[in-house]
């Protein structure tokens, strides 16, 4: 209970200054996270975003449950841009009417690596356009997550184990067709 009270008093994590929402759309491999209950034991997790005509963000979260060839799980929450000045603060709705906070707290200039956080410091997602990142890069991003007030002992790497056949089994959003080559080459890395 004291932990919950302490989290409510924590300063919100600052978002990045600006997100070019069109560049942010597409597929992101989940490299590491503090998993929610649905993500525990996930392999080959991918978060895909596509802008809807009404300004909401169609989100498709897919992963294999428990193993690279485990059951394919798919969730389709809807994202809502809360701060339209920066496009870096969203609400993510899995069940109406509840929206979870979704903060873009890190985004590299090339839109290849991002970190999504929450002010409660309960969940975090490190994502990349590639299924793997270099160890030294991972370490520096983990240090960044820790600097934001997270307990990094809770951060877990998400196994990204791709074969050429499994890469084509994950649904691809219309806006991410160009990322198919990344997925097909993922097993070679």
C-alpha positions in Angstrom: 0.0 0.0 0.0 2.8 2.4 0.8 4.4 1.6 -2.5 1.2 2.5 -4.3 1.0 5.8 -2.4 4.7 6.5 -3.3 4.1 5.9 -7.0 1.2 8.4 -7.0 3.5 11.1 -5.8 6.2 10.4 -8.3 6.9 13.1 -10.9 5.6 12.2 -14.4 8.3 11.0 -16.7 9.1 13.6 -19.3 8.3 12.7 -22.9 10.4 13.5 -25.9 9.8 17.0 -27.3 8.2 15.9 -30.6 7.1 12.8 -32.3 6.5 12.8 -36.1 3.5 10.5 -35.8 3.7 9.3 -39.4 7.3 8.2 -39.0 6.4 6.5 -35.7 3.8 4.3 -37.3 4.7 0.8 -38.4 6.2 -2.2 -36.6 8.3 -2.1 -33.5 10.0 -5.3 -32.1 9.8 -5.4 -28.3 13.4 -5.9 -27.2 12.8 -5.6 -23.4 10.1 -4.7 -21.0 8.7 -4.8 -17.5 5.9 -7.1 -18.7 2.2 -6.8 -18.1 0.5 -10.1 -17.2 -0.4 -10.8 -20.8 3.2 -10.4 -21.9 4.8 -12.8 -19.4 6.5 -15.5 -21.4 6.2 -13.7 -24.8 8.5 -14.5 -27.7 8.7 -12.5 -30.9 6.6 -9.6 -29.6 5.8 -6.9 -32.1 3.8 -3.7 -31.5 2.4 -2.3 -34.8 0.8 1.2 -35.2 -1.4 2.6 -38.0 -3.2 5.9 -38.0 -7.0 5.7 -38.3 -8.9 8.3 -40.3 -10.5 9.5 -37.0 -7.0 10.3 -35.5 -6.9 7.3 -33.3 -4.1 4.8 -33.6 -4.9 1.2 -34.5 -2.6 -0.9 -32.5 -1.8 -4.6 -33.0 0.3 -6.4 -30.4 1.3 -9.9 -31.5 3.6 -12.5 -29.9 4.2 -16.2 -29.5 3.2 -17.6 -26.1 5.9 -19.4 -24.2 8.1 -20.4 -27.2 9.1 -19.2 -30.7 6.6 -21.6 -32.1 4.0 -21.1 -29.3 0.4 -20.1 -29.8 0.1 -16.8 -31.7 -1.6 -14.2 -29.4 -3.0 -10.9 -30.8 -4.4 -7.9 -29.0 -5.8 -4.8 -30.7 -6.0 -1.9 -28.3 -6.7 1.6 -29.6 -4.3 4.5 -29.0 -5.4 8.1 -28.5 -3.1 11.0 -28.8 -3.5 13.1 -25.6 -0.9 15.8 -26.2 -1.3 16.9 -29.8 1.5 19.4 -29.5 4.2 16.8 -29.0 2.3 13.5 -30.1 4.4 11.9 -27.3 1.6 11.3 -24.7 -1.1 8.8 -25.6 -3.8 6.9 -23.9 -4.0 3.2 -24.8 -7.4 1.6 -24.4 -7.6 -2.2 -24.1 -11.1 -2.1 -22.4 -13.6 0.7 -22.6 -13.6 3.2 -20.8 -10.2 2.7 -19.3 -7.1 4.2 -21.0 -3.6 3.4 -19.8 -0.9 6.1 -19.9 1.6 5.7 -22.8 4.6 8.1 -22.8 7.2 8.2 -25.5 10.2 8.9 -23.3 13.0 8.1 -25.7 13.1 8.2 -29.5 16.3 8.3 -31.6 16.6 10.7 -34.5 16.3 7.9 -37.0 13.1 6.5 -35.5 14.8 3.2 -35.1 14.6 2.8 -31.3 12.1 4.0 -28.8 11.2 3.6 -25.1 7.6 3.8 -23.9 7.1 4.5 -20.2 4.5 5.3 -17.5 4.6 7.8 -14.7 3.9 4.9 -12.2 7.1 3.2 -13.3 5.2 -0.1 -13.3 5.7 -0.9 -17.0 8.2 0.0 -19.7 8.9 -1.1 -23.3 12.2 -0.8 -25.2 11.4 -1.3 -28.8 13.4 -1.3 -32.1 12.7 -1.5 -35.8 15.1 -4.5 -35.8 14.6 -7.7 -33.9 17.9 -7.2 -32.0 20.2 -4.3 -30.9 23.9 -4.3 -30.0 24.8 -5.2 -26.3 26.4 -1.8 -25.6 23.4 0.0 -27.1 21.1 -2.1 -24.9 23.2 -1.3 -21.8 23.0 2.4 -22.4 19.2 2.3 -23.0 18.8 0.2 -19.8 20.8 2.9 -18.0 18.4 5.5 -19.4 15.4 3.5 -18.1 17.0 3.3 -14.7 17.6 7.1 -14.8 13.9 7.6 -15.2 13.2 6.0 -11.8 12.6 2.4 -12.9 13.8 -0.7 -11.0 15.8 -2.3 -13.8 16.0 -5.6 -12.0 12.4 -6.0 -13.3 13.3 -5.4 -16.9 13.4 -8.6 -19.0 14.7 -9.2 -22.5 12.0 -10.4 -24.9 13.3 -13.3 -27.0 13.2 -12.5 -30.7 13.9 -15.8 -32.4 12.9 -15.7 -36.0 13.1 -18.2 -38.7 12.2 -17.3 -42.3 8.9 -19.2 -42.0 7.9 -17.7 -38.6 8.6 -14.1 -39.8 5.8 -14.3 -42.3 3.2 -15.7 -39.8 2.9 -12.5 -37.7 0.2 -10.2 -39.1 1.5 -7.1 -40.9 -0.3 -3.8 -40.9 -0.9 -2.1 -44.2 1.5 0.8 -43.2 4.3 -1.6 -42.4 4.7 -3.6 -45.7 8.2 -2.2 -46.1 9.2 -3.9 -42.8 8.6 -7.4 -44.1 12.2 -7.6 -45.3 13.4 -6.8 -41.8 11.4 -9.6 -40.4 12.5 -12.1 -43.0 16.1 -11.2 -42.3 15.6 -11.3 -38.5 16.6 -14.9 -38.1 19.9 -14.3 -39.8 21.1 -11.7 -37.3 
